[in-house]
Amino acid sequence: MAADTVILDLNDARLGLWRGPEQVLASPGYALLEGRNYAFGETARAQARLHPRQINHRFWSQMDTETLHPAFGPSRHSADLVHAHLMSMFEEAGRPEQWIVAASGSLQHDQLALLLGIIEQCPFTAVGLVDRAVAAVAASPAAEYNWYVELQLHQALVTGMRYEDGSLRRDRVVPIPGSGWLAVQDSLAKAIADAFIRQTRFDPRHQAATEQALYDQLPALLETLQSSPEQNLDLGGRRARVERSLLAEACENHYQRILRTAAGETGQVILGPTLASLPEIGIRLPQALKATPTAVSESISRNEAAITGAEGGLHFITSLPATAAAAATPAPEPEPIAPVQVEPIARGRCQIDIEGNSLTIRHLQGPATRVNGTVIGDSRPLEAGDLIETEDGSAWRLVEVRPDD
């Protein structure tokens, strides 16, 4: 890829510029109004809880030429904010001259046309336009049918594509409003605040500074909880223990909405990086693959000639050659769970019995045992992902372990 060519990866939750595998600039879709001027990206995001009335984070998802209500500085409409954001990125990235745009399939045809019109007013040129989900999956092992699931700021997006004749071809796009990164963050923040209240009697959401600090620390916290069941978090001079299982429960409604759309269908599910970072999502989708943060840019770099070489102007590319690893083999059937010895838990209050590949929990004595919030009675079968809780506050999550995972 030429030095003056960059890839604009247009997911407003992870929006940024790339040059091959290198991220040149991260600039999520936030705008901060400061007097008559704007700041964008991370600068704006870091002020979202401190100055919420000076923030706009809908201008990418609602890109149009309708008058802004309420007014937001000198911009007449969201298209003006998009233009200002692109110009800010252009300057911050060193004024690259050629841009390949990796756009979301959730953008309507008139929005794509408007975006290209906005870019025509900028001092750089759009030389390619490609569906970012197709690009991400083209860099991953693909099955006969594939679902790419990602989080945008205001919705989750499920993109279905078929493997045919060596290529991946998009054939459907299903938005899930209300389960985007902003809503997921709010669910996580509430669960963390509740943990602080229980342990320290301090609610970090009652002060703008500590609320902003909570949101700022979420990505690092989620990364740590990938490999640790709990982590201490410091906010406002207080410290609380945050458990991975607690945050997973907070996300459960979002997980279920996504599962109903993607996991109920046949084919391979591939998770975008933000969704893949959420706690215990792998338990809900145990066979899902995880796209790397560089998947989109690497795939576009590999297919740059095909994306930029279309005759007769720009075309929205929704089909790309799959990688050599993407042989058209369906996702494998689950391996059986290996038998394990399970000792009675919670000091004799309940016990898990194993017969073949089936697990059953039995109540033995003492206070009630709950599974997923429901008292079990004498016994009940268990499945991967079930949460077991006893009256003394002990809790366990049933995890399915597969060979070679």
Contacts in CASP RR format, 6 or more apart in sequence:
PFRMAT RR
TARGET T0000
AUTHOR 0000-0000-0000
METHOD contacts of the structure
MODEL  1
MAADTVILDLNDARLGLWRGPEQVLASPGYALLEGRNYAFGETARAQARL
HPRQINHRFWSQMDTETLHPAFGPSRHSADLVHAHLMSMFEEAGRPEQWI
VAASGSLQHDQLALLLGIIEQCPFTAVGLVDRAVAAVAASPAAEYNWYVE
LQLHQALVTGMRYEDGSLRRDRVVPIPGSGWLAVQDSLAKAIADAFIRQT
RFDPRHQAATEQALYDQLPALLETLQSSPEQNLDLGGRRARVERSLLAEA
CENHYQRILRTAAGETGQVILGPTLASLPEIGIRLPQALKATPTAVSESI
SRNEAAITGAEGGLHFITSLPATAAAAATPAPEPEPIAPVQVEPIARGRC
QIDIEGNSLTIRHLQGPATRVNGTVIGDSRPLEAGDLIETEDGSAWRLVE
VRPDD
1 19 0 8 1.000
1 20 0 8 1.000
1 301 0 8 1.000
1 304 0 8 1.000
2 98 0 8 1.000
3 19 0 8 1.000
4 96 0 8 1.000
4 97 0 8 1.000
4 98 0 8 1.000
5 19 0 8 1.000
5 96 0 8 1.000
5 97 0 8 1.000
5 98 0 8 1.000
5 99 0 8 1.000
5 100 0 8 1.000
5 127 0 8 1.000
5 304 0 8 1.000
6 17 0 8 1.000
6 18 0 8 1.000
6 19 0 8 1.000
6 24 0 8 1.000
6 93 0 8 1.000
6 96 0 8 1.000
6 98 0 8 1.000
6 99 0 8 1.000
6 100 0 8 1.000
7 17 0 8 1.000
7 18 0 8 1.000
7 19 0 8 1.000
7 20 0 8 1.000
7 99 0 8 1.000
7 100 0 8 1.000
7 101 0 8 1.000
7 102 0 8 1.000
7 296 0 8 1.000
7 297 0 8 1.000
7 300 0 8 1.000
7 301 0 8 1.000
8 15 0 8 1.000
8 16 0 8 1.000
8 17 0 8 1.000
8 89 0 8 1.000
8 99 0 8 1.000
8 100 0 8 1.000
8 101 0 8 1.000
8 102 0 8 1.000
9 15 0 8 1.000
9 16 0 8 1.000
9 17 0 8 1.000
9 18 0 8 1.000
9 102 0 8 1.000
9 132 0 8 1.000
9 296 0 8 1.000
9 297 0 8 1.000
10 60 0 8 1.000
10 101 0 8 1.000
10 102 0 8 1.000
10 103 0 8 1.000
10 104 0 8 1.000
10 107 0 8 1.000
10 132 0 8 1.000
11 104 0 8 1.000
11 132 0 8 1.000
11 150 0 8 1.000
11 152 0 8 1.000
12 28 0 8 1.000
12 29 0 8 1.000
12 57 0 8 1.000
12 60 0 8 1.000
12 61 0 8 1.000
12 152 0 8 1.000
12 153 0 8 1.000
12 154 0 8 1.000
13 28 0 8 1.000
13 29 0 8 1.000
13 151 0 8 1.000
13 152 0 8 1.000
13 153 0 8 1.000
13 180 0 8 1.000
13 181 0 8 1.000
13 274 0 8 1.000
14 26 0 8 1.000
14 28 0 8 1.000
14 273 0 8 1.000
14 274 0 8 1.000
14 293 0 8 1.000
15 26 0 8 1.000
15 27 0 8 1.000
15 28 0 8 1.000
15 29 0 8 1.000
15 41 0 8 1.000
15 60 0 8 1.000
16 23 0 8 1.000
16 24 0 8 1.000
16 25 0 8 1.000
16 26 0 8 1.000
16 27 0 8 1.000
16 28 0 8 1.000
16 89 0 8 1.000
17 23 0 8 1.000
17 24 0 8 1.000
17 25 0 8 1.000
17 27 0 8 1.000
17 89 0 8 1.000
17 93 0 8 1.000
17 96 0 8 1.000
18 24 0 8 1.000
18 294 0 8 1.000
18 296 0 8 1.000
18 297 0 8 1.000
19 96 0 8 1.000
19 297 0 8 1.000
20 294 0 8 1.000
20 297 0 8 1.000
20 298 0 8 1.000
20 300 0 8 1.000
20 301 0 8 1.000
21 294 0 8 1.000
21 297 0 8 1.000
21 298 0 8 1.000
21 301 0 8 1.000
23 293 0 8 1.000
23 294 0 8 1.000
23 297 0 8 1.000
24 93 0 8 1.000
24 96 0 8 1.000
25 89 0 8 1.000
25 92 0 8 1.000
25 93 0 8 1.000
26 41 0 8 1.000
26 42 0 8 1.000
27 40 0 8 1.000
27 41 0 8 1.000
27 42 0 8 1.000
27 85 0 8 1.000
27 88 0 8 1.000
27 89 0 8 1.000
27 92 0 8 1.000
28 41 0 8 1.000
28 42 0 8 1.000
28 45 0 8 1.000
28 153 0 8 1.000
29 40 0 8 1.000
29 41 0 8 1.000
29 44 0 8 1.000
29 45 0 8 1.000
29 57 0 8 1.000
29 59 0 8 1.000
29 60 0 8 1.000
29 85 0 8 1.000
29 153 0 8 1.000
30 40 0 8 1.000
30 41 0 8 1.000
30 44 0 8 1.000
30 45 0 8 1.000
30 48 0 8 1.000
30 55 0 8 1.000
30 56 0 8 1.000
30 57 0 8 1.000
31 38 0 8 1.000
31 39 0 8 1.000
31 40 0 8 1.000
31 41 0 8 1.000
31 44 0 8 1.000
31 55 0 8 1.000
31 56 0 8 1.000
31 57 0 8 1.000
31 59 0 8 1.000
31 72 0 8 1.000
31 81 0 8 1.000
31 84 0 8 1.000
31 85 0 8 1.000
32 38 0 8 1.000
32 39 0 8 1.000
32 40 0 8 1.000
32 43 0 8 1.000
32 44 0 8 1.000
32 47 0 8 1.000
32 51 0 8 1.000
32 54 0 8 1.000
32 55 0 8 1.000
33 54 0 8 1.000
33 55 0 8 1.000
33 56 0 8 1.000
33 72 0 8 1.000
33 73 0 8 1.000
34 54 0 8 1.000
35 73 0 8 1.000
36 73 0 8 1.000
36 74 0 8 1.000
38 44 0 8 1.000
38 75 0 8 1.000
38 81 0 8 1.000
38 84 0 8 1.000
38 85 0 8 1.000
38 88 0 8 1.000
39 47 0 8 1.000
39 88 0 8 1.000
40 84 0 8 1.000
40 85 0 8 1.000
40 88 0 8 1.000
40 89 0 8 1.000
41 85 0 8 1.000
44 55 0 8 1.000
46 212 0 8 1.000
46 216 0 8 1.000
47 54 0 8 1.000
47 55 0 8 1.000
47 212 0 8 1.000
48 55 0 8 1.000
48 57 0 8 1.000
48 212 0 8 1.000
48 215 0 8 1.000
49 208 0 8 1.000
49 211 0 8 1.000
49 212 0 8 1.000
49 215 0 8 1.000
50 208 0 8 1.000
50 209 0 8 1.000
50 212 0 8 1.000
56 72 0 8 1.000
56 78 0 8 1.000
56 81 0 8 1.000
57 153 0 8 1.000
57 182 0 8 1.000
58 78 0 8 1.000
58 153 0 8 1.000
58 154 0 8 1.000
59 78 0 8 1.000
59 81 0 8 1.000
59 82 0 8 1.000
59 85 0 8 1.000
60 78 0 8 1.000
60 82 0 8 1.000
60 85 0 8 1.000
60 153 0 8 1.000
61 106 0 8 1.000
61 152 0 8 1.000
61 153 0 8 1.000
61 154 0 8 1.000
61 155 0 8 1.000
62 78 0 8 1.000
63 78 0 8 1.000
63 79 0 8 1.000
63 82 0 8 1.000
63 107 0 8 1.000
63 111 0 8 1.000
63 114 0 8 1.000
63 115 0 8 1.000
64 77 0 8 1.000
64 78 0 8 1.000
64 79 0 8 1.000
64 111 0 8 1.000
64 114 0 8 1.000
65 76 0 8 1.000
65 77 0 8 1.000
65 78 0 8 1.000
65 79 0 8 1.000
65 114 0 8 1.000
66 77 0 8 1.000
66 78 0 8 1.000
67 76 0 8 1.000
67 77 0 8 1.000
68 75 0 8 1.000
68 76 0 8 1.000
68 77 0 8 1.000
68 78 0 8 1.000
72 81 0 8 1.000
74 80 0 8 1.000
75 81 0 8 1.000
75 84 0 8 1.000
79 114 0 8 1.000
79 118 0 8 1.000
82 115 0 8 1.000
82 118 0 8 1.000
83 118 0 8 1.000
83 121 0 8 1.000
83 122 0 8 1.000
86 118 0 8 1.000
86 119 0 8 1.000
86 122 0 8 1.000
87 122 0 8 1.000
90 96 0 8 1.000
90 122 0 8 1.000
90 123 0 8 1.000
90 124 0 8 1.000
95 123 0 8 1.000
95 124 0 8 1.000
96 124 0 8 1.000
97 124 0 8 1.000
97 125 0 8 1.000
98 124 0 8 1.000
98 125 0 8 1.000
98 127 0 8 1.000
99 119 0 8 1.000
99 124 0 8 1.000
99 125 0 8 1.000
99 126 0 8 1.000
99 127 0 8 1.000
99 128 0 8 1.000
100 126 0 8 1.000
100 127 0 8 1.000
100 128 0 8 1.000
100 129 0 8 1.000
100 130 0 8 1.000
100 300 0 8 1.000
100 304 0 8 1.000
100 307 0 8 1.000
100 308 0 8 1.000
101 115 0 8 1.000
101 119 0 8 1.000
101 126 0 8 1.000
101 128 0 8 1.000
101 129 0 8 1.000
101 130 0 8 1.000
102 130 0 8 1.000
102 131 0 8 1.000
102 132 0 8 1.000
102 135 0 8 1.000
102 296 0 8 1.000
102 297 0 8 1.000
102 300 0 8 1.000
103 112 0 8 1.000
103 115 0 8 1.000
103 129 0 8 1.000
103 130 0 8 1.000
103 131 0 8 1.000
103 132 0 8 1.000
103 316 0 8 1.000
104 131 0 8 1.000
104 132 0 8 1.000
104 133 0 8 1.000
104 152 0 8 1.000
104 157 0 8 1.000
105 131 0 8 1.000
105 132 0 8 1.000
105 133 0 8 1.000
105 157 0 8 1.000
105 159 0 8 1.000
105 170 0 8 1.000
105 173 0 8 1.000
106 152 0 8 1.000
106 155 0 8 1.000
106 157 0 8 1.000
106 173 0 8 1.000
106 175 0 8 1.000
107 115 0 8 1.000
112 129 0 8 1.000
112 316 0 8 1.000
116 126 0 8 1.000
116 129 0 8 1.000
116 314 0 8 1.000
119 125 0 8 1.000
119 126 0 8 1.000
126 314 0 8 1.000
127 308 0 8 1.000
127 314 0 8 1.000
128 307 0 8 1.000
128 308 0 8 1.000
128 310 0 8 1.000
128 314 0 8 1.000
128 317 0 8 1.000
129 307 0 8 1.000
129 314 0 8 1.000
129 315 0 8 1.000
129 316 0 8 1.000
129 317 0 8 1.000
130 300 0 8 1.000
130 303 0 8 1.000
130 307 0 8 1.000
130 316 0 8 1.000
130 317 0 8 1.000
130 318 0 8 1.000
130 320 0 8 1.000
131 159 0 8 1.000
131 170 0 8 1.000
131 316 0 8 1.000
131 317 0 8 1.000
131 318 0 8 1.000
132 296 0 8 1.000
133 148 0 8 1.000
133 150 0 8 1.000
133 157 0 8 1.000
133 159 0 8 1.000
133 160 0 8 1.000
133 161 0 8 1.000
133 170 0 8 1.000
134 148 0 8 1.000
134 159 0 8 1.000
134 161 0 8 1.000
134 168 0 8 1.000
134 169 0 8 1.000
134 170 0 8 1.000
134 317 0 8 1.000
134 318 0 8 1.000
134 319 0 8 1.000
134 320 0 8 1.000
135 295 0 8 1.000
135 296 0 8 1.000
135 299 0 8 1.000
135 300 0 8 1.000
135 303 0 8 1.000
135 320 0 8 1.000
136 148 0 8 1.000
136 150 0 8 1.000
136 270 0 8 1.000
136 272 0 8 1.000
136 291 0 8 1.000
136 295 0 8 1.000
136 296 0 8 1.000
136 299 0 8 1.000
137 146 0 8 1.000
137 148 0 8 1.000
137 161 0 8 1.000
137 168 0 8 1.000
137 270 0 8 1.000
137 291 0 8 1.000
137 322 0 8 1.000
138 168 0 8 1.000
138 299 0 8 1.000
138 303 0 8 1.000
138 320 0 8 1.000
138 321 0 8 1.000
138 322 0 8 1.000
138 323 0 8 1.000
138 326 0 8 1.000
139 291 0 8 1.000
139 292 0 8 1.000
139 295 0 8 1.000
139 296 0 8 1.000
139 298 0 8 1.000
139 299 0 8 1.000
139 302 0 8 1.000
139 323 0 8 1.000
140 270 0 8 1.000
140 289 0 8 1.000
140 291 0 8 1.000
140 295 0 8 1.000
140 323 0 8 1.000
140 325 0 8 1.000
140 326 0 8 1.000
141 268 0 8 1.000
141 289 0 8 1.000
141 323 0 8 1.000
141 325 0 8 1.000
141 326 0 8 1.000
142 163 0 8 1.000
142 168 0 8 1.000
142 268 0 8 1.000
142 322 0 8 1.000
142 323 0 8 1.000
142 326 0 8 1.000
142 328 0 8 1.000
143 163 0 8 1.000
143 267 0 8 1.000
143 268 0 8 1.000
143 328 0 8 1.000
143 329 0 8 1.000
143 330 0 8 1.000
143 331 0 8 1.000
144 162 0 8 1.000
144 163 0 8 1.000
144 267 0 8 1.000
144 328 0 8 1.000
144 329 0 8 1.000
144 330 0 8 1.000
145 160 0 8 1.000
145 161 0 8 1.000
145 162 0 8 1.000
145 163 0 8 1.000
145 265 0 8 1.000
145 266 0 8 1.000
145 267 0 8 1.000
145 268 0 8 1.000
145 330 0 8 1.000
146 160 0 8 1.000
146 161 0 8 1.000
146 162 0 8 1.000
146 163 0 8 1.000
146 168 0 8 1.000
146 267 0 8 1.000
146 268 0 8 1.000
146 269 0 8 1.000
146 270 0 8 1.000
147 158 0 8 1.000
147 159 0 8 1.000
147 160 0 8 1.000
147 262 0 8 1.000
147 265 0 8 1.000
147 267 0 8 1.000
147 268 0 8 1.000
147 269 0 8 1.000
147 270 0 8 1.000
148 158 0 8 1.000
148 159 0 8 1.000
148 160 0 8 1.000
148 161 0 8 1.000
148 270 0 8 1.000
148 272 0 8 1.000
148 291 0 8 1.000
149 156 0 8 1.000
149 157 0 8 1.000
149 158 0 8 1.000
149 159 0 8 1.000
149 258 0 8 1.000
149 261 0 8 1.000
149 262 0 8 1.000
149 269 0 8 1.000
149 270 0 8 1.000
149 271 0 8 1.000
149 272 0 8 1.000
149 275 0 8 1.000
150 156 0 8 1.000
150 157 0 8 1.000
150 159 0 8 1.000
150 271 0 8 1.000
150 272 0 8 1.000
150 274 0 8 1.000
150 275 0 8 1.000
151 157 0 8 1.000
151 179 0 8 1.000
151 180 0 8 1.000
151 181 0 8 1.000
151 184 0 8 1.000
151 272 0 8 1.000
151 274 0 8 1.000
151 275 0 8 1.000
152 180 0 8 1.000
152 181 0 8 1.000
153 180 0 8 1.000
153 181 0 8 1.000
153 182 0 8 1.000
154 177 0 8 1.000
154 178 0 8 1.000
154 180 0 8 1.000
154 182 0 8 1.000
154 183 0 8 1.000
155 175 0 8 1.000
155 176 0 8 1.000
155 177 0 8 1.000
155 178 0 8 1.000
155 179 0 8 1.000
155 180 0 8 1.000
156 175 0 8 1.000
156 176 0 8 1.000
156 178 0 8 1.000
156 179 0 8 1.000
156 180 0 8 1.000
156 254 0 8 1.000
156 257 0 8 1.000
156 258 0 8 1.000
156 275 0 8 1.000
157 173 0 8 1.000
157 174 0 8 1.000
157 175 0 8 1.000
157 176 0 8 1.000
158 173 0 8 1.000
158 174 0 8 1.000
158 175 0 8 1.000
158 176 0 8 1.000
158 258 0 8 1.000
158 261 0 8 1.000
158 262 0 8 1.000
159 170 0 8 1.000
159 172 0 8 1.000
159 173 0 8 1.000
159 174 0 8 1.000
160 170 0 8 1.000
160 171 0 8 1.000
160 172 0 8 1.000
160 173 0 8 1.000
160 174 0 8 1.000
161 168 0 8 1.000
161 169 0 8 1.000
161 170 0 8 1.000
161 171 0 8 1.000
162 168 0 8 1.000
162 169 0 8 1.000
162 171 0 8 1.000
163 322 0 8 1.000
163 326 0 8 1.000
163 328 0 8 1.000
166 321 0 8 1.000
166 322 0 8 1.000
166 326 0 8 1.000
166 328 0 8 1.000
167 319 0 8 1.000
167 320 0 8 1.000
167 321 0 8 1.000
167 322 0 8 1.000
168 319 0 8 1.000
168 320 0 8 1.000
168 321 0 8 1.000
168 322 0 8 1.000
168 326 0 8 1.000
169 318 0 8 1.000
169 319 0 8 1.000
170 318 0 8 1.000
170 319 0 8 1.000
174 261 0 8 1.000
176 257 0 8 1.000
176 258 0 8 1.000
176 261 0 8 1.000
179 253 0 8 1.000
179 254 0 8 1.000
179 257 0 8 1.000
179 258 0 8 1.000
180 254 0 8 1.000
181 274 0 8 1.000
183 254 0 8 1.000
184 251 0 8 1.000
184 254 0 8 1.000
184 278 0 8 1.000
185 215 0 8 1.000
185 218 0 8 1.000
187 250 0 8 1.000
187 251 0 8 1.000
187 253 0 8 1.000
187 254 0 8 1.000
188 218 0 8 1.000
188 222 0 8 1.000
188 247 0 8 1.000
188 250 0 8 1.000
188 251 0 8 1.000
189 205 0 8 1.000
189 211 0 8 1.000
189 214 0 8 1.000
189 215 0 8 1.000
189 218 0 8 1.000
190 205 0 8 1.000
190 250 0 8 1.000
191 246 0 8 1.000
191 247 0 8 1.000
191 249 0 8 1.000
191 250 0 8 1.000
192 204 0 8 1.000
192 214 0 8 1.000
192 233 0 8 1.000
192 240 0 8 1.000
192 242 0 8 1.000
192 247 0 8 1.000
193 203 0 8 1.000
193 204 0 8 1.000
193 205 0 8 1.000
193 214 0 8 1.000
195 240 0 8 1.000
195 241 0 8 1.000
195 242 0 8 1.000
195 243 0 8 1.000
195 246 0 8 1.000
196 202 0 8 1.000
196 203 0 8 1.000
196 204 0 8 1.000
196 235 0 8 1.000
196 238 0 8 1.000
196 240 0 8 1.000
197 203 0 8 1.000
198 240 0 8 1.000
199 240 0 8 1.000
199 241 0 8 1.000
200 238 0 8 1.000
200 239 0 8 1.000
200 240 0 8 1.000
202 235 0 8 1.000
202 236 0 8 1.000
202 238 0 8 1.000
204 210 0 8 1.000
204 211 0 8 1.000
204 213 0 8 1.000
204 214 0 8 1.000
204 235 0 8 1.000
204 236 0 8 1.000
205 211 0 8 1.000
205 214 0 8 1.000
207 236 0 8 1.000
209 236 0 8 1.000
210 235 0 8 1.000
210 236 0 8 1.000
213 235 0 8 1.000
213 236 0 8 1.000
214 235 0 8 1.000
217 233 0 8 1.000
217 235 0 8 1.000
219 277 0 8 1.000
221 231 0 8 1.000
221 233 0 8 1.000
221 242 0 8 1.000
222 247 0 8 1.000
222 277 0 8 1.000
222 278 0 8 1.000
222 279 0 8 1.000
223 277 0 8 1.000
224 231 0 8 1.000
225 231 0 8 1.000
225 242 0 8 1.000
225 244 0 8 1.000
225 247 0 8 1.000
225 279 0 8 1.000
226 277 0 8 1.000
228 244 0 8 1.000
229 243 0 8 1.000
229 244 0 8 1.000
229 245 0 8 1.000
230 241 0 8 1.000
230 242 0 8 1.000
230 243 0 8 1.000
230 244 0 8 1.000
231 241 0 8 1.000
231 242 0 8 1.000
232 239 0 8 1.000
232 240 0 8 1.000
232 241 0 8 1.000
232 242 0 8 1.000
233 239 0 8 1.000
233 240 0 8 1.000
233 241 0 8 1.000
233 242 0 8 1.000
244 279 0 8 1.000
244 280 0 8 1.000
245 279 0 8 1.000
245 280 0 8 1.000
245 387 0 8 1.000
245 395 0 8 1.000
245 397 0 8 1.000
247 278 0 8 1.000
247 279 0 8 1.000
248 278 0 8 1.000
248 279 0 8 1.000
248 280 0 8 1.000
248 283 0 8 1.000
248 397 0 8 1.000
249 387 0 8 1.000
251 278 0 8 1.000
251 279 0 8 1.000
251 281 0 8 1.000
255 278 0 8 1.000
255 281 0 8 1.000
255 284 0 8 1.000
258 275 0 8 1.000
259 284 0 8 1.000
259 285 0 8 1.000
262 269 0 8 1.000
262 285 0 8 1.000
263 269 0 8 1.000
263 284 0 8 1.000
263 285 0 8 1.000
266 330 0 8 1.000
267 330 0 8 1.000
267 331 0 8 1.000
268 287 0 8 1.000
268 288 0 8 1.000
268 289 0 8 1.000
268 330 0 8 1.000
268 331 0 8 1.000
269 285 0 8 1.000
269 287 0 8 1.000
269 288 0 8 1.000
269 289 0 8 1.000
270 288 0 8 1.000
270 289 0 8 1.000
270 290 0 8 1.000
270 291 0 8 1.000
271 281 0 8 1.000
271 285 0 8 1.000
271 288 0 8 1.000
271 289 0 8 1.000
271 290 0 8 1.000
271 291 0 8 1.000
272 290 0 8 1.000
272 291 0 8 1.000
273 290 0 8 1.000
273 291 0 8 1.000
273 292 0 8 1.000
273 293 0 8 1.000
275 281 0 8 1.000
276 290 0 8 1.000
276 291 0 8 1.000
280 385 0 8 1.000
280 397 0 8 1.000
281 288 0 8 1.000
282 288 0 8 1.000
283 384 0 8 1.000
283 385 0 8 1.000
283 397 0 8 1.000
283 399 0 8 1.000
283 400 0 8 1.000
284 385 0 8 1.000
286 334 0 8 1.000
286 384 0 8 1.000
286 400 0 8 1.000
286 402 0 8 1.000
287 331 0 8 1.000
287 332 0 8 1.000
287 334 0 8 1.000
292 298 0 8 1.000
299 320 0 8 1.000
300 307 0 8 1.000
303 320 0 8 1.000
303 321 0 8 1.000
306 317 0 8 1.000
306 320 0 8 1.000
306 321 0 8 1.000
307 317 0 8 1.000
307 320 0 8 1.000
310 317 0 8 1.000
334 402 0 8 1.000
335 402 0 8 1.000
335 403 0 8 1.000
336 357 0 8 1.000
337 357 0 8 1.000
337 400 0 8 1.000
337 401 0 8 1.000
338 401 0 8 1.000
338 403 0 8 1.000
339 354 0 8 1.000
339 356 0 8 1.000
340 354 0 8 1.000
341 354 0 8 1.000
342 351 0 8 1.000
342 352 0 8 1.000
342 353 0 8 1.000
342 354 0 8 1.000
342 359 0 8 1.000
344 350 0 8 1.000
344 351 0 8 1.000
344 364 0 8 1.000
345 351 0 8 1.000
345 352 0 8 1.000
345 388 0 8 1.000
345 390 0 8 1.000
345 394 0 8 1.000
345 396 0 8 1.000
346 369 0 8 1.000
346 390 0 8 1.000
346 392 0 8 1.000
346 394 0 8 1.000
348 364 0 8 1.000
348 365 0 8 1.000
349 363 0 8 1.000
349 364 0 8 1.000
349 365 0 8 1.000
349 366 0 8 1.000
349 367 0 8 1.000
349 369 0 8 1.000
349 390 0 8 1.000
350 361 0 8 1.000
350 362 0 8 1.000
350 363 0 8 1.000
350 364 0 8 1.000
350 369 0 8 1.000
350 376 0 8 1.000
350 388 0 8 1.000
350 390 0 8 1.000
351 361 0 8 1.000
351 362 0 8 1.000
351 364 0 8 1.000
352 359 0 8 1.000
352 360 0 8 1.000
352 361 0 8 1.000
352 362 0 8 1.000
352 382 0 8 1.000
353 359 0 8 1.000
353 360 0 8 1.000
353 361 0 8 1.000
353 362 0 8 1.000
358 381 0 8 1.000
359 381 0 8 1.000
359 382 0 8 1.000
359 383 0 8 1.000
359 398 0 8 1.000
360 379 0 8 1.000
360 380 0 8 1.000
360 381 0 8 1.000
360 382 0 8 1.000
361 369 0 8 1.000
361 371 0 8 1.000
361 376 0 8 1.000
361 379 0 8 1.000
361 380 0 8 1.000
361 382 0 8 1.000
361 388 0 8 1.000
362 378 0 8 1.000
362 379 0 8 1.000
363 369 0 8 1.000
363 376 0 8 1.000
363 377 0 8 1.000
363 378 0 8 1.000
363 379 0 8 1.000
366 391 0 8 1.000
367 390 0 8 1.000
367 391 0 8 1.000
367 392 0 8 1.000
368 375 0 8 1.000
368 376 0 8 1.000
368 377 0 8 1.000
368 391 0 8 1.000
369 375 0 8 1.000
369 376 0 8 1.000
369 377 0 8 1.000
369 388 0 8 1.000
369 389 0 8 1.000
369 390 0 8 1.000
369 391 0 8 1.000
370 376 0 8 1.000
370 388 0 8 1.000
370 389 0 8 1.000
370 390 0 8 1.000
371 380 0 8 1.000
371 382 0 8 1.000
371 386 0 8 1.000
371 387 0 8 1.000
371 388 0 8 1.000
371 389 0 8 1.000
372 386 0 8 1.000
372 387 0 8 1.000
373 387 0 8 1.000
373 389 0 8 1.000
382 388 0 8 1.000
382 398 0 8 1.000
383 398 0 8 1.000
384 398 0 8 1.000
384 399 0 8 1.000
384 400 0 8 1.000
385 397 0 8 1.000
385 398 0 8 1.000
385 399 0 8 1.000
385 400 0 8 1.000
386 397 0 8 1.000
386 398 0 8 1.000
387 395 0 8 1.000
387 396 0 8 1.000
387 397 0 8 1.000
387 398 0 8 1.000
388 395 0 8 1.000
388 396 0 8 1.000
388 397 0 8 1.000
388 398 0 8 1.000
389 395 0 8 1.000
END
